[in-house]
Structure formats: structure tokens, C-alpha cells
């Protein structure tokens, strides 16, 4: 079940894909009719930057919160849906230290194994240290940025060297 991210870029079974994009881009992807025709599992951490933007009753979309990396691994092992989307939560991964960092590679392996039978997408709004470790093992990484330039801040070139009290708004009072 391939999902088109943009012309020439698809997410399909057989490869693990990471998408780094604004939340609105993933919302548009989830609203595609193809997603509603298949069973989909959406896994997220403590909170989601995407789910509140979707209609309350998205067709065939099962949602599950994974508060720890171990819960995420368990959910990935049990997943049977045609489409599996994991929203990366930096709060879940940031608590890992030392030997626990190996769990990140276990998540990578599990995503790749699941991708053999399902369309798997790991989504993040930006790449932090934990996500970069997951990027190394992905088959495909798609970077998508908002194409609108930020609003320009117009500042005066220079201020007048000196103003009178009246020009500064104090007015002339006696």
C-alpha cells in the first residue's frame, strides 16, 4: 500500500521511512483517501502535535499512546495494520542514558522488520539527537520544510540622533 508524500517519493512496504516535516504535512497525508481504505495504527508518545488537527473519527485509524520506549517496542511487535505511523516523541527518548541507548537501535530494527509487511512511517517535526540515531538505519529519509518564508521584520535603518520632548510624545506642558 504505497502512500505518496510528494511526486517521486512514496512510502511503501519493504522499506522503513522517516519523515521530518511540519505537522500540517502529516495531517494532509493522513487525510488522503488511501489511508481511510486500509487499517492504520498511529503510535505517539506523551502528547501529539498531529492528532488534535485530525477529525475526531478518522476512518480506520487506531490510536495508541506509548509512554516509554519499551511500550513502543511492544506495540510495534504486536502491530498487524496495513499502515503504521509512529510520531517521534523526544521526551520518550531523551530519558535514555548509557546502555539504554541500545534501545533506540532495537526500535530501528523493529521498524525495519515491520516494514516488510506494512507501510511504516516514522514522523518527527524536527531532528534531535535521538531521531538522528534512528535516521542512520532508515531506508529512506524525507525532509520537508514549509516553503513560506518567515515574516520579515522591518526595522528603521537608523534612529534620529536627538529628538525633542514633543517629538518623543511628551508634549509641551508648563
N, C-alpha and C positions, 0 to 999 in steps of 0.2 A: 504494500500500500504506500506508494510514494506521495510525499507532500511537497509541493513547490514553494520554496522560500522566495525565490526570485528567478528570473529567466536563466536557465542553465544550472541552477542549484536546487537539488532535491534531497529530501530526507527519505530514505527507503530502508527496508530490511537488508541486513548484510553488512551494514557499517554504522558505527557509533558517531553521532554528530553532536557538536557543541555549537550553540547559537549565542553570540554575545550581541545584544540589541536592546533598544528601548522597550519597555513593557508593552507599549501600544502595538509594536510589530508582532509580538507573540499573540496578542489578543486578535489581531487581524488573521493570523494563521489559524487560530482555534475556531474562528468563525467561518472558515472555509467549509463548504458543503461536504467535502470529502471526509472531514473529521467526524461529522454527525452520522455518517453512514456506517462507521465502524465503532467498536468498543474502544474507549480511550481511558487511560489511567493518568491522572495528574497528581504527582507527588510534590509536596512542598515542605519546608521546614517549619519554623515557629510562626512565621507570617508570610503572606504572599503579596507581591507587588502587581500581580496579574488578576487573580481570581475575583476581586471586587469589581473589576471592569467588565466581567462577563455577565450575560443574562443569568438569572438565578437558576434556571432549569435548562442548562445546556444539554442537548440530546447526547445520550450515550457517554457522558463524561463522568467518570468516577473520581472523586477527590479524596486524597488521604494525606494527613499531616504526619511527618516523620520528625520527631523532636531530637533524635540523635542519629548519628551515622549508622549505628547498629540497627535501628528501626528502618532506616533507608535500605540497608543491605537486605534485611528480611523482606521488605516489601518488593524489592527488585527480584529476589529469588522466587517469590510467590506470584509474580506478575504473569498473566496469561493474555492480556489485552493485545489488540492489534497495534495500537499506538500507545507508547509510554513516554510521557513528558515529565522530566524532573526539573523543578525550579531550584537552582542552586541557592542555598542559604548560607551566607558567610558566617553567621552566628553558630550554626551547627558544626562547621568545620574548623572555626577559629580556636575552639577549646582543645583541639588535638595537639599533643606535645610529644616529643621524643619518639618512642616506639609506636605510639598510637598513630603516627603519621602514615604508617603502613596501611592503615585502614583506607586511606584515600586511594591507594593502588588497588585494594580489594573492590572498592566502588567502581573504579575504572574497568577492572576485569569483569565485574558483574554486568556493567552496562554493555560491554562488548559481547558477552555471552547472550544477553537478552536480545541484542540487535540481530542475532542470527535468525530469530523467529518473529520479531516485532520491529515496527518502526520506532526507533529510540532517539529522543532529542533531549539533551541537557541544555537548559536555558539559564542565562545569567545576564543581568543588566550591565555588569562591568566585570572585568577580570581582576581578581585579587590573587593573593599568593596561593591559596588553596585551589582555586579554579585553575591556575596555571599548571599545577601538578596534574590535574585531570585533562588538560589540553594536550599534554605530551602523548597520551595514549589514545586519543581520539582519532578516528579515521578521517574525519572531516571537521573543520572549524570554519564557521561563517561569522564574520564580523559585519554588523550592520549598524550604521550610525544615522542619527537624524540629519537629514540634509539641509535643514533650515539653519542658517547662520544665527548665532546669538544676537539679540538686540544690541545695537550699537549704543554706547553711552557717549553722548555729545557733551564735551566739556569746553568751556571757553579757552581760547589759546592763552590768554594772559589776563590777569586782573588789572584794573587800573591801579596805579601806584598809590594814589591817595584819593579819598572821597570826602566830601563834606558831610556833616551830620545830616543834613537834609537829604542828600543823595542816598545815604545809608538807611533812611527811613525814620530817623529820629525826629524830623521836623524842627522847625524853628519855634521855640517857645520861650517866653520870658517870664 
